[in-house]
């Protein structure tokens, strides 16, 4: 079974405002050997605006139990 790590982000700005917070988190987890796989909205306002989300990261390499491309063939 694959293991994922999730990081919650609160979006406290108005819709459409520029945010750079996610890049730092993705880079931090990449340095730990994780690969960014996507995001999951965890809270949506009554107006349909995402206010909180989780970034999903998957550890890669032998430690995470991943197989290499050659092993998957």
C-alpha positions, -999 to +999 in steps of 0.1 A: +000+000+000+013+034-009+018+060+018+011+097+013+018+127+034-006+156+035+000+193+043-030+215+051-029+250+036-054+278+046-061+302+018-067+335+036-066+358+007-094+370-017-102+348-046-076+352-074-050+366-051-015+353-058+000+328-033+035+314-032+031+293+000+025+260-018+058+262-037+078+264-006+060+234+009+063+213-023+101+221-025+105+213+012+089+179+007+109+173-025+141+178-005+129+151+019+125+127-011+087+131-017+069+137-050+040+161-052+009+142-065-020+167-062-043+186-039-076+179-022-100+207-013-109+203+024-131+233+030-152+253+005-171+284+013-208+289+007-198+308-025-179+278-039-144+293-030-118+268-018-106+281+016-085+251+027-067+224+009-043+195+015-012+191-007-005+154-012+030+142-014+042+106-019+076+095-007+097+080-035+125+055-035+132+022-018+122+035+016+086+042+003+083+007-012+082+022-048+093+000-076+115+014-103+103+016-139+123-015-147+108-035-119+073-026-130+078-042-165 
